[in-house]
Each structure stands twice: as C-alpha cells, then as structure tokens.
Amino acid sequence: MKIQTGQRFDGVINNITDLGIFVTLPQHHRGLVHRNDFGQEWLRERQRYQIGQEVRVVVQQIRKGRYDLSIRRVNDPDLPDPANQFSQLTPSQFAQTLNEVDAKAQAEIKQLEAVLAAAE
C-alpha cells in the first residue's frame, strides 16, 4: 500500500514522548504527530492520549520515508484525500455523482429486501 499526502487513517498510538505521539498505521507503517500539532496546548492535550488508543490522523507530509501526521488537520479541506472518490469533483459533478450513488443504493436495498422476503 502506497501512502500519500492527504490520506486519512485510523492508527494506534504506540508511544508518547516529549516529541509527540507515535502512531502505527495500517500495514505496520509508523508516523509522528509532532507536539507542534497541538500548539501551546501540548502539555494538556498530551494527557488525553494513551498508548493503545485508536486515533484518526492525516498524512501531512512524507519526508525521507517518514510520515508527518496530524490529528488537528484530519478535516482540513486544504489536505484533500487522494483516496476519496469525491474530492476532485466540482459541485455540479458532486450532485450528479451523489444522485447516482443514491440510486444504486436504493436499488441494492430493494434487491436485498426481495431476497429477505423470499427467504421468509
């Protein structure tokens, strides 16, 4: 799996140091949420996290094979997720795509309901 800037992951905290929070990502990749991600609140925020806790992070930057992660910027629109099929759509394309996804979901629900009804 190739990790790219902007991707979001659920990771597990494996260490907390004065430098920041070390997180294990899927497929044993590791990265750091630097203490600067928390600004002046680092000492207080540090107490909220524990080793083994699951956290949602975003890859801010990749330098020399190291992953610079952020907890604060997970919802930052300036870091579009390359894995998100909707991130490159214009507003009009998004509406059309959303309608298509909804129509497919409704058809799937009807098909499942028919299967369940036939099984009774």
C-alpha beads as a LAMMPS data file, in Angstrom:
LAMMPS data file: protein, C-alpha beads

120 atoms
119 bonds

1 atom types
1 bond types

-500.0 500.0 xlo xhi
-500.0 500.0 ylo yhi
-500.0 500.0 zlo zhi

Masses

1 110.0

Atoms # bond

1 1 1 0.000 0.000 0.000
2 1 1 1.417 3.344 -1.044
3 1 1 0.719 6.123 1.433
4 1 1 0.122 9.604 0.026
5 1 1 -0.141 13.081 1.492
6 1 1 -3.732 13.809 2.483
7 1 1 -4.730 10.243 3.230
8 1 1 -6.632 9.663 6.438
9 1 1 -6.084 6.599 8.605
10 1 1 -7.202 5.096 11.860
11 1 1 -3.988 4.318 13.689
12 1 1 -2.970 3.110 17.116
13 1 1 -0.772 5.110 19.479
14 1 1 2.376 3.139 20.239
15 1 1 4.375 5.753 22.157
16 1 1 4.004 9.211 23.654
17 1 1 7.149 11.273 24.219
18 1 1 8.144 14.908 24.656
19 1 1 8.498 14.997 20.844
20 1 1 4.902 13.941 20.178
21 1 1 2.678 10.944 19.598
22 1 1 3.946 7.983 17.584
23 1 1 1.196 6.195 15.680
24 1 1 1.158 2.829 13.929
25 1 1 -0.779 2.979 10.672
26 1 1 -2.193 0.044 8.666
27 1 1 0.334 -2.474 7.355
28 1 1 2.805 -1.545 10.126
29 1 1 3.688 1.900 8.775
30 1 1 4.533 4.385 11.509
31 1 1 4.400 8.134 11.791
32 1 1 4.649 11.009 14.234
33 1 1 2.099 13.574 15.314
34 1 1 4.574 16.265 16.378
35 1 1 3.814 18.199 19.534
36 1 1 3.557 21.360 17.403
37 1 1 0.292 19.928 16.068
38 1 1 -1.200 20.866 19.450
39 1 1 0.415 24.309 19.739
40 1 1 0.569 25.777 23.230
41 1 1 -1.818 23.086 24.478
42 1 1 0.641 20.176 24.083
43 1 1 1.177 19.501 27.793
44 1 1 -2.558 19.496 28.497
45 1 1 -3.518 17.617 25.310
46 1 1 -0.829 15.001 25.894
47 1 1 -2.768 13.795 28.936
48 1 1 -5.808 12.965 26.756
49 1 1 -3.978 10.253 24.844
50 1 1 -2.834 6.784 25.896
51 1 1 -0.728 4.032 24.388
52 1 1 -3.022 1.593 22.581
53 1 1 -5.658 4.242 21.876
54 1 1 -7.022 4.432 18.335
55 1 1 -6.775 7.866 16.692
56 1 1 -7.745 9.310 13.318
57 1 1 -4.797 11.007 11.595
58 1 1 -3.984 12.609 8.262
59 1 1 -0.640 12.397 6.459
60 1 1 0.604 15.999 6.203
61 1 1 3.942 15.298 4.612
62 1 1 6.286 12.467 3.723
63 1 1 9.983 13.207 4.217
64 1 1 12.724 10.651 3.687
65 1 1 10.254 7.822 4.203
66 1 1 8.924 9.300 7.448
67 1 1 5.280 10.182 7.870
68 1 1 4.425 13.552 9.370
69 1 1 0.934 13.092 10.784
70 1 1 -1.680 15.408 12.219
71 1 1 -4.694 14.878 14.432
72 1 1 -5.834 18.501 14.242
73 1 1 -5.924 18.644 10.427
74 1 1 -7.972 15.483 9.787
75 1 1 -10.891 17.585 8.500
76 1 1 -8.748 20.226 6.774
77 1 1 -10.046 20.791 3.220
78 1 1 -6.576 22.018 2.198
79 1 1 -5.408 18.402 2.531
80 1 1 -7.691 16.611 0.049
81 1 1 -7.702 12.843 0.435
82 1 1 -6.453 11.225 -2.795
83 1 1 -8.315 8.038 -1.855
84 1 1 -11.656 9.866 -1.645
85 1 1 -13.582 9.397 -4.875
86 1 1 -15.458 12.661 -4.321
87 1 1 -12.555 15.011 -3.543
88 1 1 -11.854 16.041 -7.151
89 1 1 -15.458 16.692 -8.177
90 1 1 -16.950 20.085 -8.940
91 1 1 -20.165 20.949 -7.057
92 1 1 -22.324 20.045 -10.064
93 1 1 -20.452 16.781 -10.601
94 1 1 -20.778 16.006 -6.908
95 1 1 -24.567 16.375 -7.003
96 1 1 -24.803 14.123 -10.058
97 1 1 -22.464 11.530 -8.537
98 1 1 -24.317 11.611 -5.233
99 1 1 -27.621 11.017 -7.048
100 1 1 -26.074 8.055 -8.887
101 1 1 -24.735 6.568 -5.647
102 1 1 -28.140 7.071 -4.009
103 1 1 -29.944 5.385 -6.919
104 1 1 -27.573 2.400 -6.774
105 1 1 -28.029 2.143 -3.005
106 1 1 -31.831 2.237 -3.313
107 1 1 -31.714 -0.496 -5.980
108 1 1 -29.466 -2.602 -3.760
109 1 1 -31.810 -2.142 -0.784
110 1 1 -34.809 -3.256 -2.876
111 1 1 -32.889 -6.288 -4.086
112 1 1 -31.924 -7.236 -0.534
113 1 1 -35.498 -6.737 0.677
114 1 1 -36.718 -9.065 -2.105
115 1 1 -34.171 -11.714 -1.094
116 1 1 -35.213 -11.442 2.551
117 1 1 -38.906 -11.597 1.673
118 1 1 -38.345 -14.723 -0.448
119 1 1 -36.420 -16.357 2.422
120 1 1 -39.358 -15.963 4.829

Bonds

1 1 1 2
2 1 2 3
3 1 3 4
4 1 4 5
5 1 5 6
6 1 6 7
7 1 7 8
8 1 8 9
9 1 9 10
10 1 10 11
11 1 11 12
12 1 12 13
13 1 13 14
14 1 14 15
15 1 15 16
16 1 16 17
17 1 17 18
18 1 18 19
19 1 19 20
20 1 20 21
21 1 21 22
22 1 22 23
23 1 23 24
24 1 24 25
25 1 25 26
26 1 26 27
27 1 27 28
28 1 28 29
29 1 29 30
30 1 30 31
31 1 31 32
32 1 32 33
33 1 33 34
34 1 34 35
35 1 35 36
36 1 36 37
37 1 37 38
38 1 38 39
39 1 39 40
40 1 40 41
41 1 41 42
42 1 42 43
43 1 43 44
44 1 44 45
45 1 45 46
46 1 46 47
47 1 47 48
48 1 48 49
49 1 49 50
50 1 50 51
51 1 51 52
52 1 52 53
53 1 53 54
54 1 54 55
55 1 55 56
56 1 56 57
57 1 57 58
58 1 58 59
59 1 59 60
60 1 60 61
61 1 61 62
62 1 62 63
63 1 63 64
64 1 64 65
65 1 65 66
66 1 66 67
67 1 67 68
68 1 68 69
69 1 69 70
70 1 70 71
71 1 71 72
72 1 72 73
73 1 73 74
74 1 74 75
75 1 75 76
76 1 76 77
77 1 77 78
78 1 78 79
79 1 79 80
80 1 80 81
81 1 81 82
82 1 82 83
83 1 83 84
84 1 84 85
85 1 85 86
86 1 86 87
87 1 87 88
88 1 88 89
89 1 89 90
90 1 90 91
91 1 91 92
92 1 92 93
93 1 93 94
94 1 94 95
95 1 95 96
96 1 96 97
97 1 97 98
98 1 98 99
99 1 99 100
100 1 100 101
101 1 101 102
102 1 102 103
103 1 103 104
104 1 104 105
105 1 105 106
106 1 106 107
107 1 107 108
108 1 108 109
109 1 109 110
110 1 110 111
111 1 111 112
112 1 112 113
113 1 113 114
114 1 114 115
115 1 115 116
116 1 116 117
117 1 117 118
118 1 118 119
119 1 119 120
